[in-house]
Amino acid sequence: MHIFRPFVISLGIARVYAATPTTSAQTSSVTGCHTHGSDIYCIDGNGHEVLVSASSTPTTGVPAQYTGCHSHGSESYCMDADGNDVLIQAEGTEAESGTTEESHSGHADEKSSSETEQNCHFHAGVEHCVGAGESEGGSAPSCGVRSRDYDIPLRIGTLFVVLVTSSIGVFAPILLMKLPSASINGVVSTVIKQFGTGIIIATGFIHLYTHANLMFTNECLGELEYEATTSAVVVAGIFIAFLLEYIGHRIIVARNSKKNSTEIVSSESESQQTQQKGQDDHSPDQQQQCTLAGLGHTHGSLDLTGPNSKFSVMVMEAGILFHSILIGLTLVVAGDSFYKTLLVVIVFHQFFEGLALGARIAVLPGPIFPSKATMAAAFSLITPIGMAIGLGVLHTFNGNSRGTLIALGTLDALSAGILVWVGVVDMWARDWVIEGGEMLDANIGKVLTGGISFVSGLVLMGVLGKWA
């Protein structure tokens, strides 16, 4: 027999929602109380689990049972250790308790669903995931070697696809420049050169800079104390490219000046006897003016821009080769689920980049063999070489290890700096705004052709940055 309490709401009241429907208080107590997270569950006399959703969790721990259960009309109550009533809803609780139970049991499924909604893709071969699961503080990322499916025959076959595509891209401009028609040759040269300029600039800023930043911000690397690491390494790459070109230019100018002076002295010695009579008729000042005039004429006839341009192209190719071997390596280690998509993107990337490099090689002075052909062949082979290396380390490569992330990030950032310098200064500025540039005083037709080609290169390579 239980004492009737006219007021059921008091300081210690808690609500107990049945996980299954109950019609009345058919038991004198609920026992086996335990917790699931922050909620308290007990077992009633019928073996049903009931959920205790108290207004505050007991500070002394979860009670083993609630006793003195009784009913008031359609509601049931039990008493806690302090003599306070707890309410049991006996009727009309199926929907509410079902919702509560569904929320409790489905929490893991909801979390799993949010994780599957992540968008995972590969940047330079390193998997990068974005989405709800990542942003809401999910589990710590896995930084070990990941087991993926690798179709080895497919990768071996596509190695030759990349080789052929890269070769076509880099050799095509060199061969097209040999067209017999001067007008066609000029248009082809303008289109390919300016398209290539856009390709190189977009590669430096959109592809390499982005890849380097993803490496340096990878969670497996940890938080860097210097947040501007990516930009700092890119600046270092720009400075290295500038320094190489400046030193190379000084060496070339000094060598040409020395060679020029030797030729002038030799020429003057040979003609000294024949000019002796004529020199007697001229004053010393007139003789000096003739000598300076001869020096200036000979120096002007030397093609200083030729060797210097070749050195600039070599610096650009060095930056391209650095990241091309990384592209080959990291392409192969991408899982089968993304390999075909990434392969298509890389093929276009290498073809366009080959056009850009080939256009600059083609305008260098001299025959195609051996110098130009050697530079073009180096580009054609470097990505397949990287793919071959990737095949060798396929099951041991860990793109999320700290050392790998630092190495890839540094090389990508340095390559980005080199291509930014070459693309903006040696190609864009030298053609368009520096005195003597072919586009500076060109006719409107050539300007429009070059401008459209340049923007097309920027846009196309920028679009490819979505996938690689």
Secondary structure as UniProt FT lines:
FT   TURN            11..12
FT   STRAND          14..18
FT   STRAND          29..36
FT   TURN            37..38
FT   STRAND          39..43
FT   TURN            45..46
FT   STRAND          49..54
FT   TURN            59..60
FT   STRAND          66..72
FT   TURN            73..74
FT   STRAND          75..79
FT   TURN            81..82
FT   STRAND          85..89
FT   HELIX           94..105
FT   HELIX           107..116
FT   STRAND          119..123
FT   TURN            124..125
FT   STRAND          126..130
FT   HELIX           132..135
FT   TURN            136..137
FT   HELIX           152..176
FT   TURN            177..178
FT   HELIX           182..202
FT   HELIX           203..208
FT   HELIX           209..216
FT   TURN            219..221
FT   TURN            227..228
FT   HELIX           229..270
FT   HELIX           272..280
FT   HELIX           284..301
FT   HELIX           305..332
FT   HELIX           336..362
FT   HELIX           368..372
FT   HELIX           373..392
FT   TURN            393..396
FT   TURN            399..400
FT   HELIX           402..421
FT   HELIX           422..429
FT   HELIX           430..432
FT   TURN            435..436
FT   TURN            438..440
FT   HELIX           444..464
FT   TURN            465..467
//
